[in-house]
Amino acid sequence: MIAGIDPGAKGAIALLDYDHVEIFDMPMIGKEVNGIEIASIFGEFRPSHIFLEQVNSFGMGRTSAYNFGQGVGVLKGVFQALMIPYTLVTPQKWKKSYGLSKEKDHSRLLATRLYPNLADKFVRVKDDGRAEA
């Protein structure tokens, strides 16, 4: 099993195995990433590797950039504490491998095509975090 993560308050965690997919909205406590819940998820599903989207804070205000960076730090801390290897992947790199543009709708359409049994998870515009995970 591997995991893909779209970090941030509206991001998500996707766990993929050969014949099984689990999707979790990013666990939050207020505006902070909930590291305990993330550790619980990875403790239960135990991915062999995690792919974390490497997003920059360009265009964010100072508070948003701080919260985002803190959340990514929590994620990395959980990975390291659980000794799960991870790779940072830029959005440009993974989207290019699927022939996607920057448009969030394209990610949702691809996720629906790849996982039709989970199509209801990608219906809303705000479900792009799930699709991109």
MODELLER restraints for C-alpha pairs under 7 A, 6 or more apart:
rsr = mdl.restraints
at = mdl.atoms
rsr.add(forms.Gaussian(group=physical.xy_distance, feature=features.Distance(at['CA:1:A'], at['CA:15:A']), mean=6.66, stdev=0.5))
rsr.add(forms.Gaussian(group=physical.xy_distance, feature=features.Distance(at['CA:1:A'], at['CA:16:A']), mean=5.47, stdev=0.5))
rsr.add(forms.Gaussian(group=physical.xy_distance, feature=features.Distance(at['CA:1:A'], at['CA:17:A']), mean=4.45, stdev=0.5))
rsr.add(forms.Gaussian(group=physical.xy_distance, feature=features.Distance(at['CA:1:A'], at['CA:47:A']), mean=4.78, stdev=0.5))
rsr.add(forms.Gaussian(group=physical.xy_distance, feature=features.Distance(at['CA:1:A'], at['CA:48:A']), mean=5.89, stdev=0.5))
rsr.add(forms.Gaussian(group=physical.xy_distance, feature=features.Distance(at['CA:2:A'], at['CA:15:A']), mean=5.77, stdev=0.5))
rsr.add(forms.Gaussian(group=physical.xy_distance, feature=features.Distance(at['CA:2:A'], at['CA:16:A']), mean=5.42, stdev=0.5))
rsr.add(forms.Gaussian(group=physical.xy_distance, feature=features.Distance(at['CA:2:A'], at['CA:17:A']), mean=6.65, stdev=0.5))
rsr.add(forms.Gaussian(group=physical.xy_distance, feature=features.Distance(at['CA:2:A'], at['CA:47:A']), mean=4.73, stdev=0.5))
rsr.add(forms.Gaussian(group=physical.xy_distance, feature=features.Distance(at['CA:2:A'], at['CA:48:A']), mean=5.68, stdev=0.5))
rsr.add(forms.Gaussian(group=physical.xy_distance, feature=features.Distance(at['CA:2:A'], at['CA:49:A']), mean=5.12, stdev=0.5))
rsr.add(forms.Gaussian(group=physical.xy_distance, feature=features.Distance(at['CA:2:A'], at['CA:50:A']), mean=5.79, stdev=0.5))
rsr.add(forms.Gaussian(group=physical.xy_distance, feature=features.Distance(at['CA:3:A'], at['CA:13:A']), mean=6.85, stdev=0.5))
rsr.add(forms.Gaussian(group=physical.xy_distance, feature=features.Distance(at['CA:3:A'], at['CA:14:A']), mean=5.48, stdev=0.5))
rsr.add(forms.Gaussian(group=physical.xy_distance, feature=features.Distance(at['CA:3:A'], at['CA:15:A']), mean=4.40, stdev=0.5))
rsr.add(forms.Gaussian(group=physical.xy_distance, feature=features.Distance(at['CA:3:A'], at['CA:16:A']), mean=6.16, stdev=0.5))
rsr.add(forms.Gaussian(group=physical.xy_distance, feature=features.Distance(at['CA:3:A'], at['CA:47:A']), mean=6.04, stdev=0.5))
rsr.add(forms.Gaussian(group=physical.xy_distance, feature=features.Distance(at['CA:3:A'], at['CA:49:A']), mean=6.45, stdev=0.5))
rsr.add(forms.Gaussian(group=physical.xy_distance, feature=features.Distance(at['CA:3:A'], at['CA:50:A']), mean=4.61, stdev=0.5))
rsr.add(forms.Gaussian(group=physical.xy_distance, feature=features.Distance(at['CA:3:A'], at['CA:51:A']), mean=6.08, stdev=0.5))
rsr.add(forms.Gaussian(group=physical.xy_distance, feature=features.Distance(at['CA:4:A'], at['CA:13:A']), mean=5.93, stdev=0.5))
rsr.add(forms.Gaussian(group=physical.xy_distance, feature=features.Distance(at['CA:4:A'], at['CA:14:A']), mean=5.16, stdev=0.5))
rsr.add(forms.Gaussian(group=physical.xy_distance, feature=features.Distance(at['CA:4:A'], at['CA:15:A']), mean=6.54, stdev=0.5))
rsr.add(forms.Gaussian(group=physical.xy_distance, feature=features.Distance(at['CA:4:A'], at['CA:50:A']), mean=5.85, stdev=0.5))
rsr.add(forms.Gaussian(group=physical.xy_distance, feature=features.Distance(at['CA:4:A'], at['CA:51:A']), mean=4.76, stdev=0.5))
rsr.add(forms.Gaussian(group=physical.xy_distance, feature=features.Distance(at['CA:4:A'], at['CA:52:A']), mean=5.97, stdev=0.5))
rsr.add(forms.Gaussian(group=physical.xy_distance, feature=features.Distance(at['CA:4:A'], at['CA:133:A']), mean=4.84, stdev=0.5))
rsr.add(forms.Gaussian(group=physical.xy_distance, feature=features.Distance(at['CA:5:A'], at['CA:12:A']), mean=5.83, stdev=0.5))
rsr.add(forms.Gaussian(group=physical.xy_distance, feature=features.Distance(at['CA:5:A'], at['CA:13:A']), mean=4.63, stdev=0.5))
rsr.add(forms.Gaussian(group=physical.xy_distance, feature=features.Distance(at['CA:5:A'], at['CA:14:A']), mean=6.34, stdev=0.5))
rsr.add(forms.Gaussian(group=physical.xy_distance, feature=features.Distance(at['CA:5:A'], at['CA:51:A']), mean=6.29, stdev=0.5))
rsr.add(forms.Gaussian(group=physical.xy_distance, feature=features.Distance(at['CA:5:A'], at['CA:52:A']), mean=4.91, stdev=0.5))
rsr.add(forms.Gaussian(group=physical.xy_distance, feature=features.Distance(at['CA:5:A'], at['CA:53:A']), mean=6.11, stdev=0.5))
rsr.add(forms.Gaussian(group=physical.xy_distance, feature=features.Distance(at['CA:5:A'], at['CA:133:A']), mean=4.50, stdev=0.5))
rsr.add(forms.Gaussian(group=physical.xy_distance, feature=features.Distance(at['CA:6:A'], at['CA:12:A']), mean=5.31, stdev=0.5))
rsr.add(forms.Gaussian(group=physical.xy_distance, feature=features.Distance(at['CA:6:A'], at['CA:13:A']), mean=6.60, stdev=0.5))
rsr.add(forms.Gaussian(group=physical.xy_distance, feature=features.Distance(at['CA:6:A'], at['CA:52:A']), mean=6.62, stdev=0.5))
rsr.add(forms.Gaussian(group=physical.xy_distance, feature=features.Distance(at['CA:6:A'], at['CA:53:A']), mean=5.54, stdev=0.5))
rsr.add(forms.Gaussian(group=physical.xy_distance, feature=features.Distance(at['CA:6:A'], at['CA:129:A']), mean=5.83, stdev=0.5))
rsr.add(forms.Gaussian(group=physical.xy_distance, feature=features.Distance(at['CA:6:A'], at['CA:132:A']), mean=6.08, stdev=0.5))
rsr.add(forms.Gaussian(group=physical.xy_distance, feature=features.Distance(at['CA:6:A'], at['CA:133:A']), mean=4.69, stdev=0.5))
rsr.add(forms.Gaussian(group=physical.xy_distance, feature=features.Distance(at['CA:7:A'], at['CA:53:A']), mean=6.69, stdev=0.5))
rsr.add(forms.Gaussian(group=physical.xy_distance, feature=features.Distance(at['CA:7:A'], at['CA:72:A']), mean=6.53, stdev=0.5))
rsr.add(forms.Gaussian(group=physical.xy_distance, feature=features.Distance(at['CA:8:A'], at['CA:68:A']), mean=5.74, stdev=0.5))
rsr.add(forms.Gaussian(group=physical.xy_distance, feature=features.Distance(at['CA:8:A'], at['CA:71:A']), mean=6.59, stdev=0.5))
rsr.add(forms.Gaussian(group=physical.xy_distance, feature=features.Distance(at['CA:9:A'], at['CA:26:A']), mean=6.32, stdev=0.5))
rsr.add(forms.Gaussian(group=physical.xy_distance, feature=features.Distance(at['CA:9:A'], at['CA:28:A']), mean=6.92, stdev=0.5))
rsr.add(forms.Gaussian(group=physical.xy_distance, feature=features.Distance(at['CA:9:A'], at['CA:31:A']), mean=6.92, stdev=0.5))
rsr.add(forms.Gaussian(group=physical.xy_distance, feature=features.Distance(at['CA:10:A'], at['CA:26:A']), mean=6.51, stdev=0.5))
rsr.add(forms.Gaussian(group=physical.xy_distance, feature=features.Distance(at['CA:10:A'], at['CA:129:A']), mean=6.13, stdev=0.5))
rsr.add(forms.Gaussian(group=physical.xy_distance, feature=features.Distance(at['CA:11:A'], at['CA:25:A']), mean=6.27, stdev=0.5))
rsr.add(forms.Gaussian(group=physical.xy_distance, feature=features.Distance(at['CA:11:A'], at['CA:26:A']), mean=5.32, stdev=0.5))
rsr.add(forms.Gaussian(group=physical.xy_distance, feature=features.Distance(at['CA:11:A'], at['CA:129:A']), mean=4.31, stdev=0.5))
rsr.add(forms.Gaussian(group=physical.xy_distance, feature=features.Distance(at['CA:11:A'], at['CA:130:A']), mean=6.49, stdev=0.5))
rsr.add(forms.Gaussian(group=physical.xy_distance, feature=features.Distance(at['CA:12:A'], at['CA:24:A']), mean=5.58, stdev=0.5))
rsr.add(forms.Gaussian(group=physical.xy_distance, feature=features.Distance(at['CA:12:A'], at['CA:25:A']), mean=4.26, stdev=0.5))
rsr.add(forms.Gaussian(group=physical.xy_distance, feature=features.Distance(at['CA:12:A'], at['CA:26:A']), mean=4.48, stdev=0.5))
rsr.add(forms.Gaussian(group=physical.xy_distance, feature=features.Distance(at['CA:12:A'], at['CA:129:A']), mean=5.38, stdev=0.5))
rsr.add(forms.Gaussian(group=physical.xy_distance, feature=features.Distance(at['CA:12:A'], at['CA:130:A']), mean=4.99, stdev=0.5))
rsr.add(forms.Gaussian(group=physical.xy_distance, feature=features.Distance(at['CA:12:A'], at['CA:133:A']), mean=5.68, stdev=0.5))
rsr.add(forms.Gaussian(group=physical.xy_distance, feature=features.Distance(at['CA:13:A'], at['CA:23:A']), mean=5.73, stdev=0.5))
rsr.add(forms.Gaussian(group=physical.xy_distance, feature=features.Distance(at['CA:13:A'], at['CA:24:A']), mean=5.12, stdev=0.5))
rsr.add(forms.Gaussian(group=physical.xy_distance, feature=features.Distance(at['CA:13:A'], at['CA:25:A']), mean=6.30, stdev=0.5))
rsr.add(forms.Gaussian(group=physical.xy_distance, feature=features.Distance(at['CA:13:A'], at['CA:26:A']), mean=6.34, stdev=0.5))
rsr.add(forms.Gaussian(group=physical.xy_distance, feature=features.Distance(at['CA:13:A'], at['CA:130:A']), mean=7.00, stdev=0.5))
rsr.add(forms.Gaussian(group=physical.xy_distance, feature=features.Distance(at['CA:13:A'], at['CA:133:A']), mean=5.61, stdev=0.5))
rsr.add(forms.Gaussian(group=physical.xy_distance, feature=features.Distance(at['CA:14:A'], at['CA:21:A']), mean=6.98, stdev=0.5))
rsr.add(forms.Gaussian(group=physical.xy_distance, feature=features.Distance(at['CA:14:A'], at['CA:22:A']), mean=5.71, stdev=0.5))
rsr.add(forms.Gaussian(group=physical.xy_distance, feature=features.Distance(at['CA:14:A'], at['CA:23:A']), mean=4.48, stdev=0.5))
rsr.add(forms.Gaussian(group=physical.xy_distance, feature=features.Distance(at['CA:14:A'], at['CA:24:A']), mean=6.45, stdev=0.5))
rsr.add(forms.Gaussian(group=physical.xy_distance, feature=features.Distance(at['CA:14:A'], at['CA:133:A']), mean=5.36, stdev=0.5))
rsr.add(forms.Gaussian(group=physical.xy_distance, feature=features.Distance(at['CA:15:A'], at['CA:21:A']), mean=5.57, stdev=0.5))
rsr.add(forms.Gaussian(group=physical.xy_distance, feature=features.Distance(at['CA:15:A'], at['CA:22:A']), mean=5.06, stdev=0.5))
rsr.add(forms.Gaussian(group=physical.xy_distance, feature=features.Distance(at['CA:15:A'], at['CA:23:A']), mean=6.38, stdev=0.5))
rsr.add(forms.Gaussian(group=physical.xy_distance, feature=features.Distance(at['CA:16:A'], at['CA:22:A']), mean=6.68, stdev=0.5))
rsr.add(forms.Gaussian(group=physical.xy_distance, feature=features.Distance(at['CA:23:A'], at['CA:130:A']), mean=6.80, stdev=0.5))
rsr.add(forms.Gaussian(group=physical.xy_distance, feature=features.Distance(at['CA:25:A'], at['CA:130:A']), mean=6.78, stdev=0.5))
rsr.add(forms.Gaussian(group=physical.xy_distance, feature=features.Distance(at['CA:27:A'], at['CA:33:A']), mean=5.97, stdev=0.5))
rsr.add(forms.Gaussian(group=physical.xy_distance, feature=features.Distance(at['CA:27:A'], at['CA:34:A']), mean=5.28, stdev=0.5))
rsr.add(forms.Gaussian(group=physical.xy_distance, feature=features.Distance(at['CA:27:A'], at['CA:37:A']), mean=6.36, stdev=0.5))
rsr.add(forms.Gaussian(group=physical.xy_distance, feature=features.Distance(at['CA:27:A'], at['CA:38:A']), mean=6.79, stdev=0.5))
rsr.add(forms.Gaussian(group=physical.xy_distance, feature=features.Distance(at['CA:28:A'], at['CA:34:A']), mean=4.81, stdev=0.5))
rsr.add(forms.Gaussian(group=physical.xy_distance, feature=features.Distance(at['CA:32:A'], at['CA:67:A']), mean=6.87, stdev=0.5))
rsr.add(forms.Gaussian(group=physical.xy_distance, feature=features.Distance(at['CA:32:A'], at['CA:71:A']), mean=6.46, stdev=0.5))
rsr.add(forms.Gaussian(group=physical.xy_distance, feature=features.Distance(at['CA:33:A'], at['CA:71:A']), mean=5.18, stdev=0.5))
rsr.add(forms.Gaussian(group=physical.xy_distance, feature=features.Distance(at['CA:33:A'], at['CA:74:A']), mean=6.93, stdev=0.5))
rsr.add(forms.Gaussian(group=physical.xy_distance, feature=features.Distance(at['CA:35:A'], at['CA:74:A']), mean=5.97, stdev=0.5))
rsr.add(forms.Gaussian(group=physical.xy_distance, feature=features.Distance(at['CA:35:A'], at['CA:75:A']), mean=6.78, stdev=0.5))
rsr.add(forms.Gaussian(group=physical.xy_distance, feature=features.Distance(at['CA:35:A'], at['CA:78:A']), mean=6.60, stdev=0.5))
rsr.add(forms.Gaussian(group=physical.xy_distance, feature=features.Distance(at['CA:39:A'], at['CA:78:A']), mean=6.05, stdev=0.5))
rsr.add(forms.Gaussian(group=physical.xy_distance, feature=features.Distance(at['CA:48:A'], at['CA:84:A']), mean=6.46, stdev=0.5))
rsr.add(forms.Gaussian(group=physical.xy_distance, feature=features.Distance(at['CA:49:A'], at['CA:84:A']), mean=6.07, stdev=0.5))
rsr.add(forms.Gaussian(group=physical.xy_distance, feature=features.Distance(at['CA:49:A'], at['CA:85:A']), mean=5.21, stdev=0.5))
rsr.add(forms.Gaussian(group=physical.xy_distance, feature=features.Distance(at['CA:49:A'], at['CA:86:A']), mean=5.55, stdev=0.5))
rsr.add(forms.Gaussian(group=physical.xy_distance, feature=features.Distance(at['CA:50:A'], at['CA:85:A']), mean=6.38, stdev=0.5))
rsr.add(forms.Gaussian(group=physical.xy_distance, feature=features.Distance(at['CA:50:A'], at['CA:86:A']), mean=4.48, stdev=0.5))
rsr.add(forms.Gaussian(group=physical.xy_distance, feature=features.Distance(at['CA:50:A'], at['CA:87:A']), mean=6.35, stdev=0.5))
rsr.add(forms.Gaussian(group=physical.xy_distance, feature=features.Distance(at['CA:51:A'], at['CA:86:A']), mean=5.65, stdev=0.5))
rsr.add(forms.Gaussian(group=physical.xy_distance, feature=features.Distance(at['CA:51:A'], at['CA:87:A']), mean=4.96, stdev=0.5))
rsr.add(forms.Gaussian(group=physical.xy_distance, feature=features.Distance(at['CA:51:A'], at['CA:88:A']), mean=5.97, stdev=0.5))
rsr.add(forms.Gaussian(group=physical.xy_distance, feature=features.Distance(at['CA:51:A'], at['CA:89:A']), mean=6.57, stdev=0.5))
rsr.add(forms.Gaussian(group=physical.xy_distance, feature=features.Distance(at['CA:52:A'], at['CA:86:A']), mean=6.96, stdev=0.5))
rsr.add(forms.Gaussian(group=physical.xy_distance, feature=features.Distance(at['CA:52:A'], at['CA:87:A']), mean=6.13, stdev=0.5))
rsr.add(forms.Gaussian(group=physical.xy_distance, feature=features.Distance(at['CA:52:A'], at['CA:88:A']), mean=4.93, stdev=0.5))
rsr.add(forms.Gaussian(group=physical.xy_distance, feature=features.Distance(at['CA:52:A'], at['CA:89:A']), mean=6.07, stdev=0.5))
rsr.add(forms.Gaussian(group=physical.xy_distance, feature=features.Distance(at['CA:53:A'], at['CA:88:A']), mean=5.78, stdev=0.5))
rsr.add(forms.Gaussian(group=physical.xy_distance, feature=features.Distance(at['CA:53:A'], at['CA:89:A']), mean=4.96, stdev=0.5))
rsr.add(forms.Gaussian(group=physical.xy_distance, feature=features.Distance(at['CA:53:A'], at['CA:90:A']), mean=5.63, stdev=0.5))
rsr.add(forms.Gaussian(group=physical.xy_distance, feature=features.Distance(at['CA:53:A'], at['CA:91:A']), mean=6.27, stdev=0.5))
rsr.add(forms.Gaussian(group=physical.xy_distance, feature=features.Distance(at['CA:54:A'], at['CA:88:A']), mean=5.35, stdev=0.5))
rsr.add(forms.Gaussian(group=physical.xy_distance, feature=features.Distance(at['CA:54:A'], at['CA:89:A']), mean=5.30, stdev=0.5))
rsr.add(forms.Gaussian(group=physical.xy_distance, feature=features.Distance(at['CA:54:A'], at['CA:90:A']), mean=4.74, stdev=0.5))
rsr.add(forms.Gaussian(group=physical.xy_distance, feature=features.Distance(at['CA:54:A'], at['CA:91:A']), mean=6.88, stdev=0.5))
rsr.add(forms.Gaussian(group=physical.xy_distance, feature=features.Distance(at['CA:55:A'], at['CA:90:A']), mean=6.46, stdev=0.5))
rsr.add(forms.Gaussian(group=physical.xy_distance, feature=features.Distance(at['CA:57:A'], at['CA:65:A']), mean=5.40, stdev=0.5))
rsr.add(forms.Gaussian(group=physical.xy_distance, feature=features.Distance(at['CA:79:A'], at['CA:85:A']), mean=6.90, stdev=0.5))
rsr.add(forms.Gaussian(group=physical.xy_distance, feature=features.Distance(at['CA:95:A'], at['CA:101:A']), mean=6.73, stdev=0.5))
rsr.add(forms.Gaussian(group=physical.xy_distance, feature=features.Distance(at['CA:100:A'], at['CA:106:A']), mean=6.45, stdev=0.5))
rsr.add(forms.Gaussian(group=physical.xy_distance, feature=features.Distance(at['CA:104:A'], at['CA:128:A']), mean=5.87, stdev=0.5))
rsr.add(forms.Gaussian(group=physical.xy_distance, feature=features.Distance(at['CA:107:A'], at['CA:128:A']), mean=6.65, stdev=0.5))
rsr.add(forms.Gaussian(group=physical.xy_distance, feature=features.Distance(at['CA:107:A'], at['CA:131:A']), mean=5.79, stdev=0.5))
rsr.add(forms.Gaussian(group=physical.xy_distance, feature=features.Distance(at['CA:107:A'], at['CA:132:A']), mean=6.05, stdev=0.5))
rsr.add(forms.Gaussian(group=physical.xy_distance, feature=features.Distance(at['CA:108:A'], at['CA:122:A']), mean=5.61, stdev=0.5))
rsr.add(forms.Gaussian(group=physical.xy_distance, feature=features.Distance(at['CA:108:A'], at['CA:128:A']), mean=5.76, stdev=0.5))
rsr.add(forms.Gaussian(group=physical.xy_distance, feature=features.Distance(at['CA:108:A'], at['CA:131:A']), mean=5.14, stdev=0.5))
rsr.add(forms.Gaussian(group=physical.xy_distance, feature=features.Distance(at['CA:111:A'], at['CA:131:A']), mean=5.39, stdev=0.5))
rsr.add(forms.Gaussian(group=physical.xy_distance, feature=features.Distance(at['CA:112:A'], at['CA:118:A']), mean=6.83, stdev=0.5))
rsr.add(forms.Gaussian(group=physical.xy_distance, feature=features.Distance(at['CA:112:A'], at['CA:119:A']), mean=4.81, stdev=0.5))
rsr.add(forms.Gaussian(group=physical.xy_distance, feature=features.Distance(at['CA:112:A'], at['CA:122:A']), mean=6.69, stdev=0.5))
rsr.add(forms.Gaussian(group=physical.xy_distance, feature=features.Distance(at['CA:121:A'], at['CA:127:A']), mean=6.86, stdev=0.5))
rsr.add(forms.Gaussian(group=physical.xy_distance, feature=features.Distance(at['CA:122:A'], at['CA:128:A']), mean=6.81, stdev=0.5))
rsr.add(forms.Gaussian(group=physical.xy_distance, feature=features.Distance(at['CA:122:A'], at['CA:130:A']), mean=6.87, stdev=0.5))
rsr.add(forms.Gaussian(group=physical.xy_distance, feature=features.Distance(at['CA:122:A'], at['CA:131:A']), mean=6.29, stdev=0.5))
